[in-house]
């Protein structure tokens, strides 16, 4: 099976896993993310996992959109395209239609659809716990002077699907935004590889120690797609760095 086929298959698995996750995420107040070192460690709170995974998705989507606007390297652009597809799939599985994630990691109502949290594909069976309404409140406590939008809209034109970035990911986007040309390509692929590594570690840890059995299944199914994404980003970054070294 080709890498493209494996990624497509993994994306489908992420989507169909959304129904079990919906009930798993009705957990109460979000907690700080703590990734256990291995088996036998403390369990990972599902709400914390969801929030951190969505923030990583949001960064990856926005950085890849920037790559499509700025890069002239066809391999970089192709990778950015695939990252957007992958991360929209995980975002769709983690965040119900018509909802968004605040800076505090809380899912809030954000827009309307036909029926309560309706999905034409039936991917979301039950709503998450929803707190309040969003009307400009997604950002919450996110502040700073970085020249980037602190809210990433994963699916423009659809209600919800907006994620408030944390300050560290805002800074990554600001750093990327300050580059151009070949330096942009190197920075994008390097930062994306780092983001992918974080996602792989997060998903693998939750697959071992998450507090929801259904959520653990989802994480285990999605992790290989994210590992493939990391491998591609790391390889591409290495090749770009080698090409630049050879130029001198």
Long-range contacts (C-beta under 8 A, 24 or more apart in sequence): 3-228, 3-232, 6-224, 6-225, 6-228, 7-82, 7-85, 7-86, 7-225, 7-228, 7-229, 10-86, 10-221, 10-222, 10-224, 10-225, 10-228, 11-85, 11-86, 11-89, 11-225, 12-89, 13-221, 13-222, 14-89, 14-90, 14-92, 14-93, 14-218, 14-221, 14-222, 14-225, 15-89, 15-92, 15-93, 15-121, 15-123, 16-123, 17-93, 17-214, 17-217, 17-218, 17-221, 17-222, 18-92, 18-93, 18-94, 18-123, 18-124, 18-125, 19-122, 19-123, 19-124, 19-125, 19-126, 20-214, 20-215, 20-217, 20-218, 21-50, 21-93, 21-94, 21-212, 21-214, 21-215, 21-218, 22-96, 22-124, 22-125, 22-126, 22-127, 22-128, 23-125, 23-126, 23-214, 24-212, 24-214, 24-215, 25-50, 25-94, 25-107, 25-128, 25-129, 25-215, 26-126, 26-127, 26-128, 26-129, 27-129, 27-211, 28-129, 29-106, 30-104, 30-105, 30-106, 33-202, 35-201, 35-202, 35-205, 36-205, 36-208, 36-209, 38-208, 39-208, 39-209, 41-209, 42-209, 43-209, 43-210, 43-211, 44-205, 44-206, 44-209, 44-210, 44-211, 45-211, 46-206, 46-210, 46-211, 46-212, 46-215, 47-105, 48-105, 49-202, 49-206, 49-210, 49-215, 49-219, 50-94, 50-95, 50-105, 51-101, 51-105, 52-202, 53-90, 53-94, 53-199, 53-202, 53-203, 54-91, 54-94, 54-95, 54-101, 54-163, 55-101, 55-163, 55-165, 55-166, 55-169, 56-87, 56-169, 56-195, 56-198, 56-199, 56-202, 57-87, 57-88, 57-90, 57-91, 57-94, 57-154, 57-163, 58-87, 58-91, 58-152, 58-154, 58-163, 58-165, 58-169, 59-152, 59-165, 59-169, 59-172, 59-173, 59-195, 60-84, 60-86, 60-87, 60-192, 60-195, 60-196, 60-199, 61-87, 61-88, 61-91, 61-152, 61-154, 62-148, 62-149, 62-152, 62-165, 62-173, 63-172, 63-173, 63-176, 63-188, 63-191, 63-192, 63-195, 64-188, 64-192, 66-173, 66-176, 66-177, 66-188, 67-184, 67-185, 67-188, 70-180, 70-184, 71-184, 71-185, 71-188, 73-185, 73-240, 75-236, 76-185, 76-188, 76-189, 76-236, 76-240, 79-189, 79-192, 79-232, 79-233, 79-236, 80-188, 82-229, 82-232, 83-192, 83-229, 83-233, 86-225, 86-226, 86-229, 87-154, 88-154, 88-155, 89-225, 90-222, 90-226, 91-154, 91-155, 91-161, 91-163, 92-123, 92-154, 92-155, 92-161, 93-123, 93-218, 93-222, 95-128, 95-154, 95-160, 95-161, 95-163, 96-124, 96-127, 96-128, 96-160, 97-124, 97-158, 97-159, 97-160, 97-161, 98-159, 98-160, 99-127, 99-128, 99-130, 99-160, 99-161, 100-134, 100-138, 100-160, 100-161, 100-162, 100-163, 100-164, 101-138, 101-162, 101-163, 101-164, 102-134, 102-137, 102-138, 102-139, 102-140, 102-164, 103-138, 103-139, 103-140, 103-141, 103-142, 103-150, 103-164, 103-166, 104-140, 104-141, 106-131, 107-131, 108-132, 108-133, 108-134, 108-137, 108-138, 109-133, 109-134, 109-160, 110-134, 110-138, 110-159, 110-160, 110-162, 111-158, 111-159, 111-160, 112-159, 113-159, 134-162, 138-162, 138-163, 138-164, 139-164, 140-164, 142-166, 142-167, 142-170, 143-167, 144-170, 144-171, 146-170, 146-171, 146-173, 146-174, 147-174, 147-177, 148-173, 148-174, 148-177, 182-240, 182-244, 185-240, 186-237, 186-240, 186-241, 186-244, 189-233, 189-234, 189-236, 189-237, 189-240, 190-237, 192-233, 192-237, 193-230, 193-233, 193-234, 193-237, 196-226, 196-227, 196-229, 196-230, 196-233, 196-234, 197-230, 199-226, 199-229, 199-230, 200-226, 200-227, 200-230
